[in-house]
Amino acid sequence: MPRDIRAITPRRAGREWVEKILSWDFETLVMAHGPVIQSDARAFVHEAFGWLLRR
């Protein structure tokens, strides 16, 4: 995750959003700028935003 993205969102608010997204039932992720993740997209999101989930 680029440093500028990490600096934009207050950690607590960002963590709440990532936790909410991870509570959804999804397998596929379509991003505006990036690859389409066709399986196990929750794991991809968890890995991408793991820095936010760590307390």
C-alpha positions as CSV (number, residue, x, y, z in Angstrom):
1,M,0.0,0.0,0.0
2,P,1.5,3.4,-1.0
3,R,2.5,5.7,1.9
4,D,0.2,8.5,0.7
5,I,-2.8,6.1,1.0
6,R,-1.8,5.1,4.5
7,A,-1.6,8.8,5.5
8,I,-5.0,9.8,4.2
9,T,-7.4,7.9,6.5
10,P,-7.3,8.0,10.3
11,R,-6.4,4.5,11.2
12,R,-9.5,3.8,13.4
13,A,-12.0,5.0,10.7
14,G,-10.1,3.0,8.1
15,R,-10.0,-0.1,10.2
16,E,-13.8,0.1,10.7
17,W,-14.4,0.3,7.0
18,V,-12.1,-2.6,6.2
19,E,-13.8,-4.7,8.9
20,K,-17.2,-3.9,7.5
21,I,-16.0,-4.9,3.9
22,L,-14.5,-8.1,5.3
23,S,-17.9,-8.9,6.9
24,W,-19.5,-9.1,3.4
25,D,-19.8,-12.4,1.6
26,F,-17.8,-12.0,-1.7
27,E,-15.4,-14.0,-3.8
28,T,-14.7,-11.5,-6.6
29,L,-13.2,-8.1,-6.5
30,V,-13.2,-5.6,-9.4
31,M,-11.0,-2.6,-8.9
32,A,-10.9,0.6,-10.9
33,H,-7.1,0.4,-11.3
34,G,-5.8,-3.1,-10.8
35,P,-6.4,-6.7,-11.5
36,V,-9.8,-8.4,-11.2
37,I,-9.5,-10.9,-8.3
38,Q,-11.8,-13.8,-9.3
39,S,-11.5,-16.0,-6.3
40,D,-10.7,-15.6,-2.6
41,A,-11.0,-11.8,-2.8
42,R,-11.6,-11.5,0.9
43,A,-8.0,-12.9,1.5
44,F,-6.7,-10.3,-1.0
45,V,-8.4,-7.4,0.8
46,H,-7.3,-8.7,4.2
47,E,-3.7,-8.9,3.0
48,A,-3.8,-5.5,1.3
49,F,-5.2,-3.7,4.3
50,G,-3.6,-5.8,7.0
51,W,-1.6,-2.8,8.1
52,L,-4.8,-1.1,9.1
53,L,-6.2,-4.1,11.0
54,R,-3.1,-4.4,13.2
55,R,-3.6,-2.5,16.4
